Amino acid sequence: MKEFRKELLDLVPYTPGEQPSSKSKIIKLNTNENPYAPSPKCSIALKEIMDLGLLRKYPNPSSDSLRDSIAQVYGISKENILVTNGSDEAIRLLFLGVLGNQSTIASPDPTYSAYPVFADTIMVDYCFIKVPLLENFHFDWQSLLETQADLVAFANPNAPTSLLEPKEQVLDFVNKFPGFVLCDEAYIDFAKANSSCIQEACSSDNLFVSRTFSKSYSLAGLRVGFLVGSTKNIAILHKLKDSYNVGMLDQAIAQAAISDQDYFKEITSKILATRSSLSSSLVDLGCDVVTSSTNFLFVKPPKGHKAKDWFEKLKNQAIYIRYFSSGVSSDFIRITIGTDEESNHVLSAIRNFLENP
Ligand SMILES: Cc1ncc(COP(=O)(O)O)c(C=O)c1O
């Protein structure tokens, strides 16, 4: 009988932000991509592989050179790192390793909305506990603790709120919590220094940190991420990956990007400057803007204006941002930090909505 599993037929896939054709003249601030090109060193790495005809061979199966470079940048050991096809794969492999029938996973709500979908793709009879954020949008650590779940997963800084949980509180939670903890640090490079738990994950038996090259390294199109944990935990999860889960070009380009820390710092500080000026201008216009530690802003329009209307009106003007229609998020729009010029377009559109409601 040719039949798919019922769990698969019932599965509702993740809906990513719209990806219009790259030729269209759209101001694209809907998926938290970096507005700047990747490091120029990436082109050199790409050209070298093409010139030498190396793609006829399989890539290094465990991304060894890339792991060496990552280890060097963060002062950790390569045995603490599993390189993956985007951080989405890192998160999914962890879920696959932990979730079984009757297991539980908990997350603050809202957080990265792909977690329940990743858990569903494992197709076991598990339970997902969503713990609402506190009124100030910070995590309700006590309620997360009380879930006693097998795994707690959250993004820090969180998406879509952009808010950072202090490192001390994350580590305090990890110490008290008996299950595994995934701290998804996709946006941590846009937060203040020393906010990451990456080093602590190496010596913890229950903490994992996931990272991505898609945001601060400007390589969303490449699909490279990684998971950090104790040597023992990472060795176990290594068994779950495909033999060649990350391509040769992906490994080499990501390595070139992470090795060019000067360029990384230059584009990151430009994004932080744009974030700061866009945020102040929106506040001056009467919007509520959450204090962002990310490359996006979570913005509530002033009284009398609806987030959903702004999303639709901006879209009509070829400015794409993100709107989530459920829960607390429904009162907010999420705007990715683009270039200064893109920010000015958003601001003048919003000024216009306010002047001509
Ligand atoms: C919080 C969070 N984690 C992970 C990801 C996935 O990143 P990647 O491109 O590395 O799969 C995203 C993507 O937007 C994200 O917002």
Ligand as a Chemical Component Dictionary entry (heavy atoms), coordinates in Angstrom:
data_LIG
# 
_chem_comp.id                   LIG 
_chem_comp.type                 NON-POLYMER 
_chem_comp.pdbx_formal_charge   0 
_chem_comp.three_letter_code    LIG 
# 
loop_
_chem_comp_atom.comp_id 
_chem_comp_atom.atom_id 
_chem_comp_atom.alt_atom_id 
_chem_comp_atom.type_symbol 
_chem_comp_atom.charge 
_chem_comp_atom.model_Cartn_x 
_chem_comp_atom.model_Cartn_y 
_chem_comp_atom.model_Cartn_z 
_chem_comp_atom.pdbx_ordinal 
LIG C1 C1 C 0 15.594 32.853 15.844 1  
LIG C2 C2 C 0 16.032 32.190 14.583 2  
LIG N1 N1 N 0 16.710 31.045 14.650 3  
LIG C3 C3 C 0 17.128 30.404 13.545 4  
LIG C4 C4 C 0 16.875 30.912 12.291 5  
LIG C5 C5 C 0 17.303 30.119 11.087 6  
LIG O1 O1 O 0 18.472 30.559 10.586 7  
LIG P1 P1 P 0 19.253 29.772 9.445  8  
LIG O2 O2 O 0 19.214 30.638 8.254  9  
LIG O3 O3 O 0 20.635 29.606 10.001 10 
LIG O4 O4 O 0 18.601 28.440 9.248  11 
LIG C6 C6 C 0 16.171 32.100 12.158 12 
LIG C7 C7 C 0 15.880 32.639 10.813 13 
LIG O5 O5 O 0 15.310 33.659 10.608 14 
LIG C8 C8 C 0 15.735 32.766 13.330 15 
LIG O6 O6 O 0 15.023 33.899 13.261 16 
# 
loop_
_chem_comp_bond.comp_id 
_chem_comp_bond.atom_id_1 
_chem_comp_bond.atom_id_2 
_chem_comp_bond.value_order 
_chem_comp_bond.pdbx_ordinal 
LIG C1 C2 SING 1  
LIG C2 N1 SING 2  
LIG C2 C8 DOUB 3  
LIG N1 C3 DOUB 4  
LIG C3 C4 SING 5  
LIG C4 C5 SING 6  
LIG C4 C6 DOUB 7  
LIG C5 O1 SING 8  
LIG O1 P1 SING 9  
LIG P1 O2 DOUB 10 
LIG P1 O3 SING 11 
LIG P1 O4 SING 12 
LIG C6 C7 SING 13 
LIG C6 C8 SING 14 
LIG C7 O5 DOUB 15 
LIG C8 O6 SING 16 
# 
